[in-house]
Amino acid sequence: MRGLRRVRGLRQVPVLRHPCADLLIVQLLGIVIYPFLGDQPLGRALFSIFALLVLAIAVFAVRMTPALSWISAGLGLPVVVLTVWEAVSPGVESVVLWSSVFHAAFYFYTAYALLRYMFDDHVVTTDELYATGATFTVVAWGFAYVYLAIEVVLPESFTVIDDPLEASAWFEMLYLSVTTMTSLGLSDIIPVRPHARAFVMLEQIAGMLYLALAVARIMALTVARTASRDERRTK
């Protein structure tokens, strides 16, 4: 009960009133900010700090859902350590691999929590509407880290038309993930190994299923609201 009161109290803080909206906005800002930071150590360090902000907001967003927040926090702890490690010692493949694995697990669990949040009741709140967009970006982030892990384990699993060596960068993987998730088709980044293509196909299926789930949710709530209104009129 005390924990519930604390969460409700935090919801009164303007910036935390809609944590899913905050998560969505921060992730979209990350897409815009990343190209300005460049690949220099200072730029990577600044983006690592920004990534930790995204992590903190994601953990708070999960706390508002029916999912277990301790799992989110447990996955987030190694993500924090590995993110800082990457910033201090960039380019260490083992660190990049485990960081990608834990990042992917964290974001996929966050997506699961947001889905439970969206389908938990028959009332759509403002924050649940923002959760629809946040879930999409969280899944895209998760697959981007999956692709990065695949590239570390199986080099040259992805190729870029202009320069194959650039496919190892996280931003390129995020670009591939977003274009795949939105069903716009593959961009100039192409999966060439079977394992890479398998996960790209899984993301394509996930994108279509998520769209179907979101539409079904909206239709079901619309029908339920109409039926409830008609029932009140007949009384």
N, C-alpha and C positions, 0 to 999 in steps of 0.2 A: 504494500500500500504506500509506504514511504517512497519507494522507487517510482511508483506511478505519479505521485505528487511532484517529485523532482522533475520528471520528464514533462509534466504539464506546466511546471514553472518555467522550464527552459523554453517551452513553446511560446511564452510571452515575450521573449527576446525577439525583436523584429527580424534580425538576420537569421534566426533559427526557427522562425514560425513555419517556414516551408523548407525543410531540409532537402527534399527532393529537388526543389527549384534551385536551391543553392548548388547542389551537386551537378545538376544539368548546366547551369551557367558557368561554373568553374571549369568543367570539362570542355565546354565550347570555347572558353577563353584560352584554355591550354592549347587548342588547335591554332588559335590566332597568334599567341605569344611565342610558341616554340620556334618558328622560323626566324624571329628577331634575335634569339639568343645565340644561335649558331652552334658549332661543334667545339668551341673552345672550352677549356676547363671551367672558366668562370660561368659561361653560359650553361653548361651542364649542371654546375652546382646550384645556380639559381632555379633551373627547372626542377631539380631534385627537391628543393624547398617547396616549390609550387606543387609538386606531386604529393608531398607529405600533407599539404593543405587539402588536396583532393581526398587523400586517404582519411583524414580526420572527419571531413564532412560525410564521407561514405559510411564510416563507422557510426556516426550520429544518425544518419538516415536509417541504417539497419536497426538501430535502437528503437525507432518509432514503429517498426514492423513486428509481426508476430514471430519472426525468426529469432534464433538465439544470438544475442549480441556478443556473448562470450566467444563464440566461434569466430565471429568477425574480428573481434579484438585479438584473438589468438593467431589468426592468419595475418593480421595487420602488423603484429610485433616483428616477425622476421622480415616483412616487407620494409619496415622502417630501417632496420639494421642494414639490410642489403642495399637499400637505396642510398644510404649514407656511404656505405662501402664503395658502391659504384662511383659516387661523386669523388671520393678520395682517391680511389685506384681505378680509373676508367680503363676499359678494354680487357679486363681479366675475364676470360671466357667462362670459367666455373662460376664466378660471381654473377655474371650476366645471365647464365643458364638458370641458377637457382632463384635469382631475383625474378626472372620471367615466369618461372613455375609458380612461385608464391603470389606474384601479382595476378596471374591468370586465375588461380584458385580463389583469391580474395574477391576479384571482380565478378566471377561467376557466382560466388555465394551471395554477393551483394545483389546481383540480378535476381537470384532465387528469392531473396528476402523482399525485394521490391514487388515481385510478382505476387507473393503471398499477401503483401500489403494491399495491392490493387484488387485482389479477388477475395479479401477477407470478409467483406460485408456487402450489403445491397445499397449502400449510400456512397456516392462519389464526392469526395471532398476536393478542394482546390489542390491540396498537396498530392493527392492521388493522381490528378490530371498531370501534374508535373512529373510524377513517378513514371508515367507512360513514356515520356521522352527520356528521362534519366535511365530507365531500364535499357533502352535502345543503345545509348552511348556507353553504358557500363559493359554490355555484352560486346560491343565493338572494341572497347579497350581490352577486354579479356582475350579475345581472339588475336589481337595485335601482339600480345605477349606470348601467346601460343606459337604464332608464326616466328617470333624472334627466337624462342626456345628451339624450334625445329631447325632454324638456320644455324644455330650454334652447334647442335648435335649432328646435323647433316648439312654441311656447307654447300652453298650453291643450290639449295632447294628452291630458291626464288631467284628470278633474274629481272633486271630492269633493261628495257630496250636500249637506252642510251649508254648505261654503264652498269654491268652486272655486279660490280663490287659494292655499289651503293645499297643493295637490297638488304644488307645487314643492319641498317639504321632503323631505330624504332619508329621514327616518324613515317618512313616509307611503309612499314608494316601496318601502322595505323591507317594510312591512306588506303592500302589494299583492303583492310578490314572494313572500313566505312563504305567503300565502293561495292564490296561484296554484300554487306549487310543490307544496303539499300537496293540491291538487285539492279544496279545500274550497269552491271557487267564488269569484267576485269579491265583494269586500267593498263598503264604501261608496265606495271609490275606483274609478273606471270609466275605461277607455281610450275615448276618443271619436274620435280621428283614426285613419285606416287604418294608419299606421306604428306607432302605439302598440299597436293591436290585433294587428298582425302579430307583434310581439315577445312580447306576452302569450301568443299561441297557441304560439309557439316554446317558451316556458317551460312551458306546460302539457304539450306533447309531451315535453320534456326530463324533466319530473317523472315521467311515466308510464314512459318508457324507463329511467330510473334505477331505479325500483322493480322493473321487469322484470329488469334486469341484476343487481340485488342478490339477488333471489329465485333467479334462474338460478344465480348463483355459489354460494349456500348449498346448493341442490339438487345441483349437480354435485359439490361437496365431500362432501356426505352420501353420495351414491352411490359416489364413489371410496373413501371410508373404509369403507363397508360391503363393497365388493368386495375391498378389501385385507384386511379382517378375515376374510372367507370364504376367501380364498386361503390365508391362514396356517393356518386350521383344517384345510384339506384336505391340507396337507403333512404 
